[in-house]
Amino acid sequence: GVLRLYRHKVNSKCRIVIRNGIGKVQFNVGVSKGMEFEKVIKQSKKGPATYVKFFAIEDASKGMEVFMLQVKPDCLDKLHEKLEGMVK
């Protein structure tokens, strides 16, 4: 799906939202101060698979979970830099 990074205009809270092709929300997580984002590169037969790994709470009843967002190799550094900028 399409990944978007949002920052609220008034309170500056940040969110990561992924929507499917028709616009339905598939993933919605708040980004809080102190979150850590890690670049992960795994080698496969088709070439490198790149991910951004982080801990977040999507569902309050489940608590903290690990998420890995798969991105294109050429977009990995740009996304990681944007996410790190949102945490500060």
C-alpha positions in Angstrom: 0.0 0.0 0.0 0.9 3.7 0.1 2.8 4.8 3.1 2.3 8.3 4.4 3.9 10.2 7.2 1.7 12.8 8.9 2.5 15.6 11.4 -0.4 17.3 13.2 -0.3 21.1 12.5 -1.2 22.1 16.1 0.3 19.6 18.5 3.1 18.2 16.2 2.2 14.6 16.9 3.4 12.3 14.1 1.8 9.1 12.6 2.7 6.4 10.1 -0.3 5.5 7.9 -0.6 2.8 5.2 -3.7 2.6 3.0 -4.7 0.1 0.4 -5.6 0.8 -3.2 -9.1 2.0 -2.4 -8.0 4.2 0.6 -8.9 1.9 3.5 -6.4 2.2 6.4 -4.3 -0.9 6.8 -1.7 0.3 9.3 -1.9 3.3 11.7 0.8 3.9 14.3 1.8 7.0 16.3 5.4 8.0 16.3 6.6 9.1 19.8 9.7 10.7 21.1 12.6 8.3 21.6 11.4 5.7 19.1 14.3 3.9 17.4 14.2 3.0 13.7 16.7 0.4 12.4 17.7 -0.3 8.8 17.6 -4.1 8.0 19.0 -5.5 4.7 18.4 -9.2 4.0 19.9 -10.9 0.9 17.7 -13.1 -1.2 17.8 -14.8 -4.6 16.1 -11.8 -6.1 18.5 -9.3 -4.6 18.5 -7.3 -1.4 15.2 -6.9 0.6 15.3 -3.8 2.7 13.2 -3.0 5.7 12.8 -0.4 8.4 12.3 -2.1 11.8 10.8 -0.5 14.9 8.7 -1.1 18.0 5.3 0.5 18.3 1.8 0.0 19.8 -0.9 -0.5 17.1 -3.4 -2.1 19.4 -3.4 -1.1 23.0 -4.6 -4.6 24.1 -1.6 -6.3 22.5 0.9 -3.8 23.8 4.3 -3.2 22.2 5.0 -5.0 18.9 7.8 -5.2 16.4 7.1 -3.9 12.9 9.2 -4.2 9.7 8.2 -2.0 6.8 9.6 -3.3 3.5 10.8 -0.6 1.2 12.6 -0.4 -2.1 16.4 -0.4 -1.7 16.7 3.1 -3.2 14.2 4.6 -0.8 15.6 3.0 2.4 17.9 5.8 3.4 15.4 8.5 2.6 12.6 6.9 4.7 14.9 6.1 7.6 16.1 9.8 7.6 12.5 11.1 7.6 11.4 8.8 10.4 14.4 9.7 12.5 13.6 13.4 11.9 10.0 12.8 13.2 11.3 11.4 16.5 13.4 14.5 17.4 
